[in-house]
Amino acid sequence: MRGNKHMKRVYVNEEWCLGCHLCEYNCAFANSGLTDMVLALKGKPIYPRIHVESHDRISYAVSCRHCQDPICTVSCIAGALSMKEGVICVDQSKCVGCLTCVLVCPYGALAPNENGVMQKCELCLKNTCKEPACVKGCPNRAIVYEERGKAV
């Protein structure tokens, strides 16, 4: 739904982020399709849909902001990105791995998975979480899932 100014999104409170990367592990596990975290992640490279960045002793998590007028969806040459009810989603069967969406996203929210197909935060709508796994697994509540006044 375009123009949806008030919807729940993932927000980061940088002052509370410890840079522990647990959000990345919880995200990768929630989207792995497996029920055992050790089997899903141990000894393997992980491909989370959220990424922790650190600069000048400040850490923060970066994920899709589900923009109102997303440049990634109009730039996707394969039509793999679309907005559904305010959430930008990837149809991985359509993605050709051209990286155009990575180049145009101002937030660095898209990254390829282990097969070179794009993935991004979809607010855990496709898995069994009741709230995004990054939020649920953040020990310091630096990542929140809430509705705020103005959409990006």
C-alpha positions in Angstrom: 0.0 0.0 0.0 1.8 3.1 -1.2 1.8 6.1 1.0 1.3 4.2 4.2 2.8 6.7 6.5 2.1 4.8 9.7 3.2 1.2 9.8 5.5 -0.8 12.1 9.1 -0.8 11.1 12.5 -1.8 12.6 14.3 1.1 14.2 17.7 1.2 15.9 18.6 3.1 19.0 22.3 3.5 18.4 23.1 4.6 21.9 22.0 1.2 23.2 23.7 -1.0 20.5 26.5 -3.1 21.9 27.8 -4.2 18.5 27.3 -7.8 19.6 26.0 -9.0 16.2 23.2 -11.1 17.8 20.7 -9.5 15.6 22.5 -10.9 12.6 22.6 -14.4 14.0 18.9 -14.3 15.0 18.0 -13.0 11.6 20.0 -15.6 9.7 18.5 -18.4 11.9 14.9 -17.1 11.6 15.3 -17.1 7.8 17.2 -20.4 7.5 14.1 -22.6 7.5 15.6 -24.8 10.2 14.4 -25.3 13.8 17.9 -25.8 15.4 20.1 -22.8 15.6 23.3 -24.9 15.9 22.5 -26.9 12.8 21.5 -23.7 10.9 24.6 -21.6 11.8 27.5 -23.3 13.5 30.6 -23.4 11.3 28.9 -21.8 8.4 28.9 -18.3 6.9 25.8 -16.5 7.8 23.6 -14.4 5.5 21.6 -12.1 7.7 19.2 -9.5 6.3 20.4 -6.9 8.9 24.0 -5.9 9.3 25.8 -4.3 12.2 28.1 -1.4 11.3 30.6 0.3 13.6 32.2 3.7 13.2 34.1 5.8 15.8 33.0 3.6 18.7 29.3 3.8 17.7 27.6 0.6 16.5 24.2 0.4 14.8 22.2 -2.1 12.8 21.3 -1.4 9.2 18.2 -2.9 7.5 15.6 -2.0 5.0 13.6 1.1 5.9 10.7 0.1 3.6 10.7 3.5 2.0 7.5 5.1 0.8 8.8 5.6 -2.7 11.5 2.9 -3.0 14.1 3.5 -5.7 15.1 -0.2 -5.5 11.7 -1.4 -6.8 11.8 0.8 -9.8 15.4 0.1 -10.5 15.2 -3.7 -10.4 15.7 -4.8 -14.0 14.1 -8.2 -13.4 11.0 -7.0 -11.5 12.1 -9.0 -8.4 11.4 -6.2 -5.9 7.9 -5.0 -5.1 6.0 -3.4 -2.3 3.3 -5.4 -0.6 1.2 -3.7 2.1 4.1 -1.3 2.8 6.8 -3.9 2.9 9.4 -4.2 0.2 9.8 -7.9 -0.8 12.1 -9.8 -3.0 10.8 -12.5 -5.3 14.0 -14.5 -5.3 12.9 -16.6 -8.3 13.0 -13.5 -10.4 16.3 -12.0 -9.2 19.2 -12.2 -11.7 21.8 -11.0 -9.2 22.7 -7.9 -11.2 23.3 -5.8 -8.0 21.4 -2.8 -9.3 19.3 -2.6 -6.1 22.5 -2.7 -4.0 23.9 0.3 -5.9 20.7 2.4 -5.7 19.7 1.7 -2.0 20.7 4.7 0.0 20.8 2.6 3.2 22.8 -0.4 2.1 19.9 -2.7 3.0 20.3 -5.3 0.3 22.9 -8.1 0.0 23.2 -11.3 -1.9 22.6 -14.6 -0.2 24.9 -17.7 -0.5 23.6 -18.2 -4.1 24.1 -14.6 -5.2 20.4 -13.8 -5.1 19.3 -10.6 -3.3 17.8 -10.7 0.1 16.7 -8.0 2.5 14.7 -7.5 5.6 11.0 -8.4 5.1 10.1 -7.9 8.7 10.0 -11.6 9.3 6.6 -11.8 7.6 7.6 -15.0 5.7 8.7 -16.9 8.8 7.1 -17.9 12.0 8.2 -15.0 14.2 5.6 -12.8 15.7 8.0 -9.9 15.5 11.3 -9.5 13.6 13.9 -11.9 14.9 16.5 -9.1 15.2 14.2 -7.3 17.6 13.4 -10.4 19.6 17.0 -11.4 20.0 18.6 -8.0 20.8 19.8 -8.2 24.5 19.9 -4.5 25.0 16.6 -3.5 23.2 18.6 -1.4 20.8 16.4 -2.6 17.9 12.7 -2.0 18.2 9.7 -2.8 16.1 7.2 0.0 16.4 5.1 2.6 14.6 6.5 6.1 14.5 5.1 9.3 13.0 6.8 9.7 9.6 7.8 7.1 7.1 11.1 7.3 5.2 
